[in-house]
Amino acid sequence: MANSSVESRVIEVMQGLHFTSTEARLYVTLLKQEGPATGYELAASSGVPRSAIYSTLKKMESRGLARPVQANPIRYAPLPPEQLCERLKSHYNQAVEGLDEALKALPVARNTAVLWQVQGYDSVMQEAAQAIAEAKETLHISLWGREAAALFPALEAAAARGVDVRIFGFTELPDSPLSVYSCQLSEETLSQYWPHRLLMVVDRAKLLVGELNDPAASYGVITAEPALVSMGSNNLILDLTLFGERFGVDIQPAIAGLQSSHAPIDSLLAERTS
């Protein structure tokens, strides 16, 4: 990468860390000097107007970004980059820890943000990967081969840390040691009748549904609303039940992870008609 590109990147990142553009430019210029430099020399090297040099250097001095090392004329040296990065890490770690403590103490309405939408194929897939990474106990997913190829590594990682992962698909799915229930239909053939969709239930508490047929117009809906999560779970239970009947497969272990309790419908109906 060219030096100018590297310098631009450093200035961009520093601005993201709440340094001004002028402070970032002067810091980069200080780092490039052979030794401590005067304000006049820095103005000539950095392109920062002389009228702004000394006030900016004073702010940088107060923030520890630069320090005076000589008088008559006063010269400045930069804080070494490794020390700057360590200070920033310590500052932001403390700030995030403080925010975490404050947020935990903040009363939050329980009915806020029960459903939200993301736009774009990549965004939906990122949300899916994030939900998989956050799963703690159970994860049930219905998907097509294209999406399976991208998500199987994350699903296998979830299973490796003890999550009960169950995967259903009407299309062919990649070979995997996971619990996979696949009808093995051709994706090309099935796409003539159905659009690509993704449905995932995480820990019986979070639902993600993605409409992924057209990557340019893809979108996803994520919710923790219990009624909607239950509807998504029931959709998966139906697909798994029909799969078990068609292929003679015991799907009870998969269904058990979707239901906290199971109504004995057959027994209740028998009592009603007896």
C-alpha positions in Angstrom: 0.0 0.0 0.0 1.4 3.4 -0.9 2.5 5.7 1.9 -0.2 8.3 1.1 -2.8 5.5 1.3 -1.4 4.3 4.7 -1.4 7.9 6.0 -5.0 8.4 4.8 -6.0 5.2 6.6 -4.3 6.3 9.8 -6.1 9.7 9.7 -9.4 8.0 9.0 -9.1 5.6 11.9 -8.0 8.3 14.3 -11.1 10.4 13.3 -13.2 7.4 14.1 -11.6 7.5 17.6 -12.7 11.1 18.0 -9.5 12.9 17.1 -10.0 15.8 14.7 -8.7 15.7 11.2 -6.1 18.4 12.1 -4.9 16.5 15.2 -4.6 13.3 13.1 -2.7 15.0 10.3 -0.3 16.7 12.8 0.3 13.4 14.6 1.2 11.6 11.4 3.5 14.5 10.5 5.2 14.3 13.9 5.8 10.6 13.4 7.5 11.3 10.0 9.9 13.9 11.5 13.5 12.9 12.1 13.3 14.6 15.5 11.2 17.0 17.6 9.7 19.7 15.3 8.6 23.3 15.7 5.1 24.5 14.9 6.6 26.3 11.9 8.1 23.1 10.6 4.9 21.2 11.2 2.9 23.8 9.3 5.2 23.5 6.4 5.2 19.7 6.4 1.5 19.0 7.2 -0.3 21.7 5.2 -2.1 22.7 8.4 -2.4 26.5 8.5 0.0 28.2 10.9 -2.9 30.0 12.5 -4.2 26.6 13.7 -0.9 24.9 14.5 -0.3 26.1 18.0 -3.8 25.8 19.3 -4.0 22.3 17.9 -0.7 21.3 19.4 -1.9 22.6 22.8 -4.9 20.3 22.5 -2.7 17.4 21.5 -0.5 18.1 24.5 -3.5 18.1 26.8 -4.6 14.7 25.4 -1.1 13.2 25.6 -0.8 12.9 21.9 2.2 15.2 21.7 4.6 16.6 24.2 7.0 19.6 24.2 10.6 18.5 24.6 12.4 21.9 24.1 11.9 25.6 24.6 13.1 28.6 22.6 11.9 27.5 20.1 9.4 25.0 21.5 9.6 21.7 19.8 7.2 18.8 19.9 7.6 15.0 19.8 4.8 12.5 19.3 3.5 9.9 21.8 4.9 6.6 20.4 2.2 4.7 18.5 2.3 1.6 20.7 1.7 3.8 23.8 -1.1 5.6 22.1 -2.8 2.3 21.2 -2.4 1.0 24.7 -4.0 4.2 26.2 -6.9 4.0 23.7 -7.5 0.4 24.5 -7.5 1.0 28.2 -9.8 4.1 27.8 -12.3 2.4 25.6 -12.4 -0.8 27.6 -13.2 1.1 30.7 -15.8 3.1 28.8 -17.5 0.0 27.5 -17.4 -1.7 30.9 -19.0 1.4 32.4 -21.7 1.4 29.7 -22.4 -2.2 30.3 -22.9 -1.7 34.0 -25.1 1.4 33.4 -27.2 -0.4 30.9 -27.8 -3.3 33.2 -29.1 -0.9 35.8 -31.3 0.9 33.4 -35.0 -0.1 33.5 -36.0 -1.2 30.0 -39.4 -1.6 28.6 -40.0 -5.3 27.9 -42.2 -4.7 24.8 -39.7 -2.7 22.8 -38.2 -3.9 19.5 -40.1 -7.2 19.4 -39.6 -7.4 15.6 -37.1 -5.9 13.3 -36.2 -6.2 9.6 -32.9 -6.3 7.7 -32.4 -5.7 4.0 -30.0 -7.4 1.6 -28.8 -11.0 1.2 -25.5 -10.4 3.0 -27.2 -8.7 5.9 -29.6 -11.6 6.4 -26.8 -14.1 6.3 -24.8 -12.1 8.8 -27.8 -12.0 11.1 -28.1 -15.8 10.7 -24.4 -16.4 11.5 -24.7 -14.1 14.5 -27.8 -15.9 15.8 -26.0 -19.2 15.4 -22.9 -17.9 17.3 -25.2 -16.8 20.2 -27.2 -20.0 20.5 -26.8 -21.7 23.9 -28.9 -24.8 24.0 -31.0 -25.6 20.8 -30.9 -24.4 17.2 -33.3 -25.6 14.5 -33.0 -24.4 11.0 -34.7 -25.0 7.6 -32.7 -23.8 4.6 -31.6 -24.5 1.0 -28.3 -25.9 -0.2 -26.9 -22.5 -1.2 -27.3 -21.0 2.3 -26.3 -24.3 3.9 -22.9 -24.2 2.2 -22.3 -20.8 3.8 -23.7 -21.6 7.3 -22.6 -25.2 7.9 -19.2 -24.2 9.4 -21.0 -21.9 12.0 -23.6 -24.7 12.7 -20.9 -27.2 13.2 -19.0 -24.8 15.6 -22.3 -24.4 17.5 -22.7 -28.2 17.8 -19.1 -28.5 18.9 -19.7 -26.2 21.9 -22.7 -28.3 23.0 -25.7 -26.8 21.2 -28.3 -29.3 19.9 -28.4 -28.4 16.2 -31.1 -29.8 13.9 -31.1 -29.0 10.2 -34.0 -29.5 7.8 -34.0 -29.0 4.0 -36.1 -30.0 1.1 -33.0 -29.6 -1.2 -29.7 -31.5 -1.2 -27.5 -30.4 1.8 -23.8 -30.7 2.4 -22.4 -33.8 4.0 -22.0 -33.2 7.8 -21.8 -35.1 11.1 -24.7 -32.9 12.3 -28.3 -34.1 12.6 -29.5 -33.3 9.0 -33.0 -34.1 7.7 -32.8 -33.6 3.9 -35.3 -34.6 1.2 -32.5 -34.4 -1.3 -34.5 -32.6 -4.0 -32.7 -30.8 -6.7 -32.4 -27.1 -5.8 -32.7 -26.2 -9.5 -35.9 -28.1 -9.8 -37.5 -27.0 -6.6 -36.7 -23.3 -7.3 -39.2 -23.5 -10.1 -42.0 -23.9 -7.5 -40.7 -22.3 -4.3 -38.5 -19.4 -3.4 -35.3 -19.7 -1.3 -36.3 -19.2 2.3 -34.5 -19.6 5.6 -36.2 -20.2 8.9 -34.3 -20.6 12.2 -35.4 -20.9 15.8 -32.7 -20.3 18.5 -33.1 -21.5 22.0 -36.9 -21.6 21.6 -36.7 -17.8 22.1 -35.6 -16.2 18.8 -37.0 -16.5 15.3 -35.3 -15.5 12.0 -37.1 -15.8 8.7 -35.3 -14.8 5.5 -36.7 -14.3 2.0 -33.6 -15.0 -0.1 -34.8 -15.9 -3.6 -33.5 -12.7 -5.2 -30.2 -11.6 -3.6 -30.8 -8.0 -4.7 -34.2 -7.9 -3.0 -33.6 -10.3 0.0 -34.8 -9.4 3.4 -35.1 -11.0 6.8 -37.3 -10.6 9.9 -36.0 -11.3 13.4 -38.2 -11.4 16.5 -38.3 -12.6 20.1 -42.0 -12.3 20.3 -43.2 -15.6 21.8 -46.3 -16.0 19.6 -44.2 -15.5 16.5 -41.4 -17.8 17.7 -44.1 -20.4 18.4 -45.5 -20.1 14.8 -42.0 -20.6 13.4 -41.5 -23.6 15.6 -44.8 -25.1 14.5 -43.8 -24.7 10.9 -40.6 -26.6 11.5 -42.4 -29.3 13.5 -44.8 -29.8 10.6 -42.0 -30.1 8.1 -40.1 -32.5 10.3 -43.2 -34.6 11.0 -44.0 -35.0 7.3 -40.3 -35.8 6.7 -40.5 -38.6 9.3 -43.6 -40.1 7.8 -42.3 -40.0 4.3 -38.9 -41.5 5.0 -39.6 -43.5 8.1 -37.2 -41.5 10.2 -37.6 -40.9 14.0 -37.9 -37.1 14.3 -38.9 -37.0 17.9 -35.4 -35.9 19.2 -35.6 -32.9 16.8 -39.2 -32.0 17.7 -38.4 -32.3 21.5 -35.9 -29.4 21.1 -38.7 -27.2 19.7 -41.3 -27.8 22.4 -41.0 -27.2 26.1 -44.2 -29.3 26.5 -46.3 -31.4 24.2 -50.1 -31.6 24.4 -51.3 -35.3 24.2 -53.8 -34.5 21.4 -54.6 -38.2 20.6 -55.3 -39.0 24.3 -57.5 -35.9 24.7 -59.5 -36.7 21.5 -59.9 -40.3 22.7 -61.4 -39.1 26.0 -63.7 -36.8 24.2 -65.2 -39.5 22.0 -65.3 -42.2 24.7 
